[in-house]
């Protein structure tokens, strides 16, 4: 029973620290763009990869065999 007398203040201390971190995160804009990353995954980046595909297939085989 004596342990609970040290656990309650300890958990209260940690709870206040977590609330402080949450308030800091909200004030510094950590939760501003909640939909950005969720929709960014749906964008198609294959067009950029096709434009950068200047290496011929024979050059790709040579570079792979060099590794």
C-alpha positions as CSV (number, residue, x, y, z in Angstrom):
1,X,0.0,0.0,0.0
2,X,2.9,2.3,0.6
3,X,4.0,2.0,-3.0
4,X,0.8,3.7,-4.2
5,X,1.8,6.8,-2.3
6,X,4.9,7.2,-4.6
7,X,3.2,6.0,-7.8
8,X,0.3,8.6,-7.7
9,X,2.6,11.7,-7.6
10,X,4.9,10.1,-10.1
11,X,2.1,9.4,-12.6
12,X,0.7,12.9,-12.0
13,X,4.2,14.3,-12.8
14,X,4.4,12.3,-16.1
15,X,0.9,13.2,-17.0
16,X,1.7,16.9,-16.6
17,X,4.8,16.5,-18.7
18,X,2.7,14.8,-21.5
19,X,0.1,17.5,-21.4
20,X,2.9,20.1,-21.6
21,X,4.4,18.3,-24.7
22,X,0.9,18.2,-26.3
23,X,0.4,21.9,-25.7
24,X,3.8,22.7,-27.1
25,X,3.2,20.6,-30.2
26,X,-0.2,22.3,-30.9
27,X,1.3,25.8,-30.5
28,X,4.2,25.0,-32.9
29,X,1.9,23.7,-35.6
30,X,2.6,20.0,-35.5
31,X,-1.1,19.2,-36.1
32,X,-1.7,21.8,-38.9
33,X,-1.7,19.6,-42.0
34,X,-3.4,16.3,-41.0
35,X,-4.5,15.5,-44.6
36,X,-1.3,16.4,-46.5
37,X,0.6,13.2,-45.9
38,X,-2.6,11.1,-46.3
39,X,-3.3,12.5,-49.8
40,X,0.4,12.8,-50.8
41,X,0.7,9.0,-50.9
42,X,-2.0,8.9,-53.6
43,X,0.0,11.2,-56.0
44,X,1.6,9.5,-59.0
45,X,5.3,10.0,-59.2
46,X,5.9,7.6,-62.0
47,X,5.8,10.4,-64.6
48,X,8.9,11.9,-63.1
49,X,10.7,8.6,-63.1
50,X,9.9,8.0,-66.8
51,X,11.3,11.4,-67.6
52,X,14.6,10.6,-65.8
53,X,14.9,7.2,-67.6
54,X,17.7,8.3,-69.9
55,X,19.9,5.2,-69.2
56,X,19.6,2.5,-71.8
57,X,18.8,-1.1,-70.7
58,X,22.3,-2.2,-71.7
59,X,23.8,0.4,-69.5
60,X,21.6,-0.7,-66.6
61,X,22.9,-4.3,-66.9
62,X,26.5,-3.1,-66.9
63,X,25.9,-0.9,-63.8
64,X,24.1,-3.7,-62.0
65,X,26.9,-6.2,-62.7
66,X,29.5,-3.7,-61.5
67,X,27.9,-3.8,-58.0
